[in-house]
Amino acid sequence: QEQLVESGGGLVQAGGSLRLSCTASGVTFYHYAVGWFRQDSSKERALVAAISRDGDFTYYRDSVKGRFTISRDNGNHTAYLQMNTLKPEDTATYYCAAVLRWDRGEVVTTTAEYDWWGQGTQVTVSS
């Protein structure tokens, strides 16, 4: 069964860190470009960071540059989002998503192109 499962969310004080994990099962993870998204109750789901199949290319939205790092371990079928210096405005449900890509170096930044989603993990940053 094909699944994407996120973990690592929680409650943290402003300035703290969390590492989210996204583990894939039932597929050859290396064939997929991956993105991390977030959504709070008042906004649309937004791309936070994305990574190519081979991990060599990444994208970050401006508000997280220098604080978040996306990475992947294809051998363990897992992608990560390391979040440092967290702010209250980072509070949201974080989702991992994946999409098949032939180009190993392609970073997918269009939400509509992602067709495989995890269930989400809640991140709450207190001030």
SVG drawing of the C-alpha trace seen along z (x, -y; Angstrom):
<svg xmlns="http://www.w3.org/2000/svg" viewBox="-10 -36 33 38">
<polyline fill="none" stroke="black" stroke-width="0.4" points="0.0,0.0 1.4,-3.4 1.6,-5.7 3.3,-9.0 3.4,-9.4 4.6,-12.5 5.9,-12.7 7.8,-15.0 5.3,-17.8 4.5,-19.2 4.5,-22.2 7.6,-24.3 8.5,-27.7 9.5,-30.5 13.2,-30.1 13.1,-26.4 13.5,-23.6 11.6,-20.7 12.5,-18.1 9.7,-16.7 10.0,-13.4 8.1,-12.0 8.4,-8.3 7.2,-6.7 6.1,-3.1 5.0,-0.9 6.9,-2.9 10.4,-3.6 11.0,-6.8 13.8,-7.9 11.4,-8.4 9.6,-11.2 10.2,-14.9 9.0,-16.0 7.6,-19.1 6.6,-20.2 3.5,-22.4 1.8,-24.1 -1.8,-25.3 -3.4,-27.1 -7.1,-27.5 -7.3,-30.9 -5.0,-30.3 -4.5,-28.1 -2.0,-25.3 1.4,-26.8 4.6,-25.3 7.3,-25.7 10.2,-23.8 10.8,-21.3 13.6,-19.0 14.5,-17.1 14.7,-13.4 18.4,-13.3 18.4,-15.9 20.8,-18.2 18.3,-21.0 16.0,-22.7 13.5,-25.5 12.4,-27.6 9.7,-30.2 11.2,-33.5 9.8,-33.4 11.7,-30.3 15.0,-30.8 17.9,-30.5 15.8,-28.8 14.4,-25.6 16.3,-22.9 14.8,-20.2 16.7,-17.0 16.1,-13.4 17.5,-9.9 16.4,-7.8 17.9,-4.7 15.5,-5.1 12.6,-6.4 12.4,-9.5 12.4,-13.2 13.0,-15.7 12.2,-19.3 14.6,-20.7 13.0,-23.8 15.1,-26.1 14.4,-29.5 10.7,-28.8 8.3,-31.7 4.6,-31.8 3.7,-32.5 5.1,-29.0 2.2,-27.5 0.3,-25.3 -0.4,-21.8 2.5,-20.6 2.0,-18.2 4.5,-16.2 3.7,-15.6 5.3,-13.8 5.1,-13.5 6.7,-11.3 9.4,-13.0 11.8,-11.7 14.2,-14.5 16.3,-13.7 17.2,-17.4 13.7,-18.9 12.2,-20.8 8.4,-21.0 7.0,-24.3 3.4,-24.1 1.0,-22.8 -1.4,-21.4 1.3,-19.1 1.6,-17.1 -0.7,-14.1 0.3,-12.1 -0.1,-13.6 0.4,-12.6 -2.1,-13.2 -0.3,-16.1 1.4,-16.8 0.6,-19.8 3.3,-22.3 2.5,-24.8 4.9,-27.6 4.1,-29.5 5.3,-33.0"/>
</svg>
